[in-house]
């Protein structure tokens, strides 16, 4: 299967984004994986996109399951509940669906914190800024997990805020990341995790809030 054609704006922004990623790794941050951004169809249509985009994850923004993250300087902090995919092998551009699915080691819940005042006027700049990423929390992963029939729920300070079916195309998510990275001279590697895009509407948070994400049999974060 041929690798996809990449929107020139996405490629330009991603190349700038990856420069920052390499800088962080050079300063001692550890590679964690990748994030899906703008997976909502409405956002894609507004930005003139045919598909989502990606950002990077490193240890510099990873928060432990019982940890906290300061919201200092944030203009509009939002939390998202997502499925995290961990890979057991490298995946190259143009991968077949079966190849992508066979690369999955385990699945688990994740929370991403973003700081997003609104949809960007400059898509390239949004990509260069790592698609509003601020922090990520990973829950426990399971090798025997599946996403079919799961409902995603996000709770803030004990109050349920959003819930929705966990609709994720695992193979297409992996293939998208592999293709976009390859277009910029990088690769999707064994051990990488991909947080596969928000499952519910993003939920606003403020300092002092406690956030919990639940993905049914997949567990919580």
N, C-alpha and C positions, 0 to 999 in steps of 0.2 A: 504493500500500500504506500502510495507516495505521501511524503510529508505535505502538510497544508501550506498554502500561501499565507504570508503574514502581512497584515496591514502595515504600511510603511510608518505610520505614527506609532504603532505598537512596538515595532522593531527599534525605532530610534529611542523611544522612552526606555525600553528594556535594556538596550545597550548602556544607557546612562545609569540605570538602576544597578546593573551588574558591576559597573565600576565601583560603586559604593559597597556592594557585597564583597568584592575582592579586597577592598580597603579594610573592611571590618575583619575579614578572615586573616589578613596580614597582621592585624593588630592583636590577634589572639582569640577572636570569637570563633565558636565552633559551628560548623554547618549543621543545620537542622532540617532544612527542606524548603518547601514552597507553599504559597497560598494562592487561591483562586480569588480574583476580584471581579466585580461587576457581573456576577452570575445571574442577576435578575434581568429578565427580558426587557423590562421597562427602561432600566439603566442603559442597556446595550443600544436600544433604539434611540434614546436621547443622545448618546455619544456617537452614533453612527457605526457601531461595532456589529460584527457578525457572530461574535463569540466572546467569552470572558477573556480576561487578561490574567497575568500572574505577578506575584511579588515574591520576595525571599523571606526565609525564617532563619535566624541564627540564635545562638545562646544568649546574645546580648539583649534580646527582648523576651526570652522565655521565663515564665513565672511558674514556680512550683505549685502543686495542687492546693496547698494551704497557704500560699504566699499572697502578697499584695503588690499593687502597682500604684504609684503616685499619679494623680491626674493633673499635676502642676503644669500649667502652660497649655492644657487642652482647650480647644474652643467648642467642640461638640463631640464628646466621647460617647461611643456606641459599642455595645457588645453583641456578638454574633455566636450562635451555636452552630457547630460544623462537625462533619465526619472527617476524621483524620485517617489517612491511608499510609501505612508503612510498607516500603518495598523491600523485597528479598534479593532483587537483582536489578542490574541496569536496564533501562528501556531507551532505545534509540528512536530517532525520527521515523515516521511512517510505520510504526508498529501496528500489527494486526490486533483486533479486539481480543482474541484468545491469548496472544502474547502479553498484552497489557494486564489482563486478569490473572494470568499465571505468575506475574511479578509481584502480586500482593502477598505480603507476609502476614499482616494483621490490620484490624480496624479498631478505632476507638473514638471517643468523644473529644471535642476540643472547644475552647472558647477563644475567640479573637477579640481584642480590643482595638478599635480604630478611632481615629479622630478626623471626622469628615463633616465639614460645615455644609456641604451640598455637593451635587455633581460638579465636576471640574469644568472650567472653560477651556483648559489646555490639557488634553489627554496625555500628550507626551510628558508634560511636567508632572502629572499625577503618577505616571509610571516611574519616572525618575525618582519621585519621592516615596517609592515603595507602596503605592496604592493605599495611602492613609494608615498603614500598619503601625501599631503602637506596642502591642504585647500579645502573647499567646500562652495558653494553658493547655496541656495535654492530660487527658484522663488515662486510665489503664487501657491497654490494648488487648484484644482477643484474636487468636488465630482462627477460631471456629465461627467467627461472626459474619452476619449478613445484614444488609440494610432494608430488605423487603419488609413492608408492613410496620416499620418503626415510626413512632411519633417523636418529634423533637420538641423539647420544652425548655424555656429559659425562665428562671426565677431570679428576682432581685430582692434581696433582704426579706426572703420568705414569701414574697408575692409573685404568683405566676403572671408573667407579662405577655408571653407569646408562645404559641405552639403550632406545629404544622407537620404534615407527613415528611419524613426524611427521604426526599426524592433526590437521589444522586446517581448519575451515570458514571460508575467507577472507571470503566475502561476509557470512556471519552475524556474524563478528567486527566487520567494518566497520559493519554496520547497527546492531549493539548499541551501539557507541561513539557513533555519530551520534545514536541515539535517546536515550541517557542524557544526553548533553551538551545536547541540545535541551530536555529536560525541566527543565534548570537554567539555561536562557537562554544557553548557549554553543554553539559549532559545531565540527564536524570540518572542518579546513581543508587545502587543498593544501600539501604539504610536511610535514604531520604524519606521524609514524611510530607504529605500534601494535605493541607486543610482545604476541603473541597467546595467551599463557598457557603454563604449563610443559608440556613434552612428556613428561617423565619424572617420577619422584618427585623432589622437591627433595633436594639432597645437602648434608649438613652440611660446613662448612669451618671452618678455624682459621687464626690468624695464620701467615703464611709459606707457605700453600698457593698453588699455581699452578693456575689453572682454565682449561680449554680445552673449548669446545663445538664439535661437528662436526655438520653437516647435509648430509652427502653432497655432491651436486652444487651445493648452495647455498653450500658453503664453511664456514669456521669463524670463531670469534671467541675 
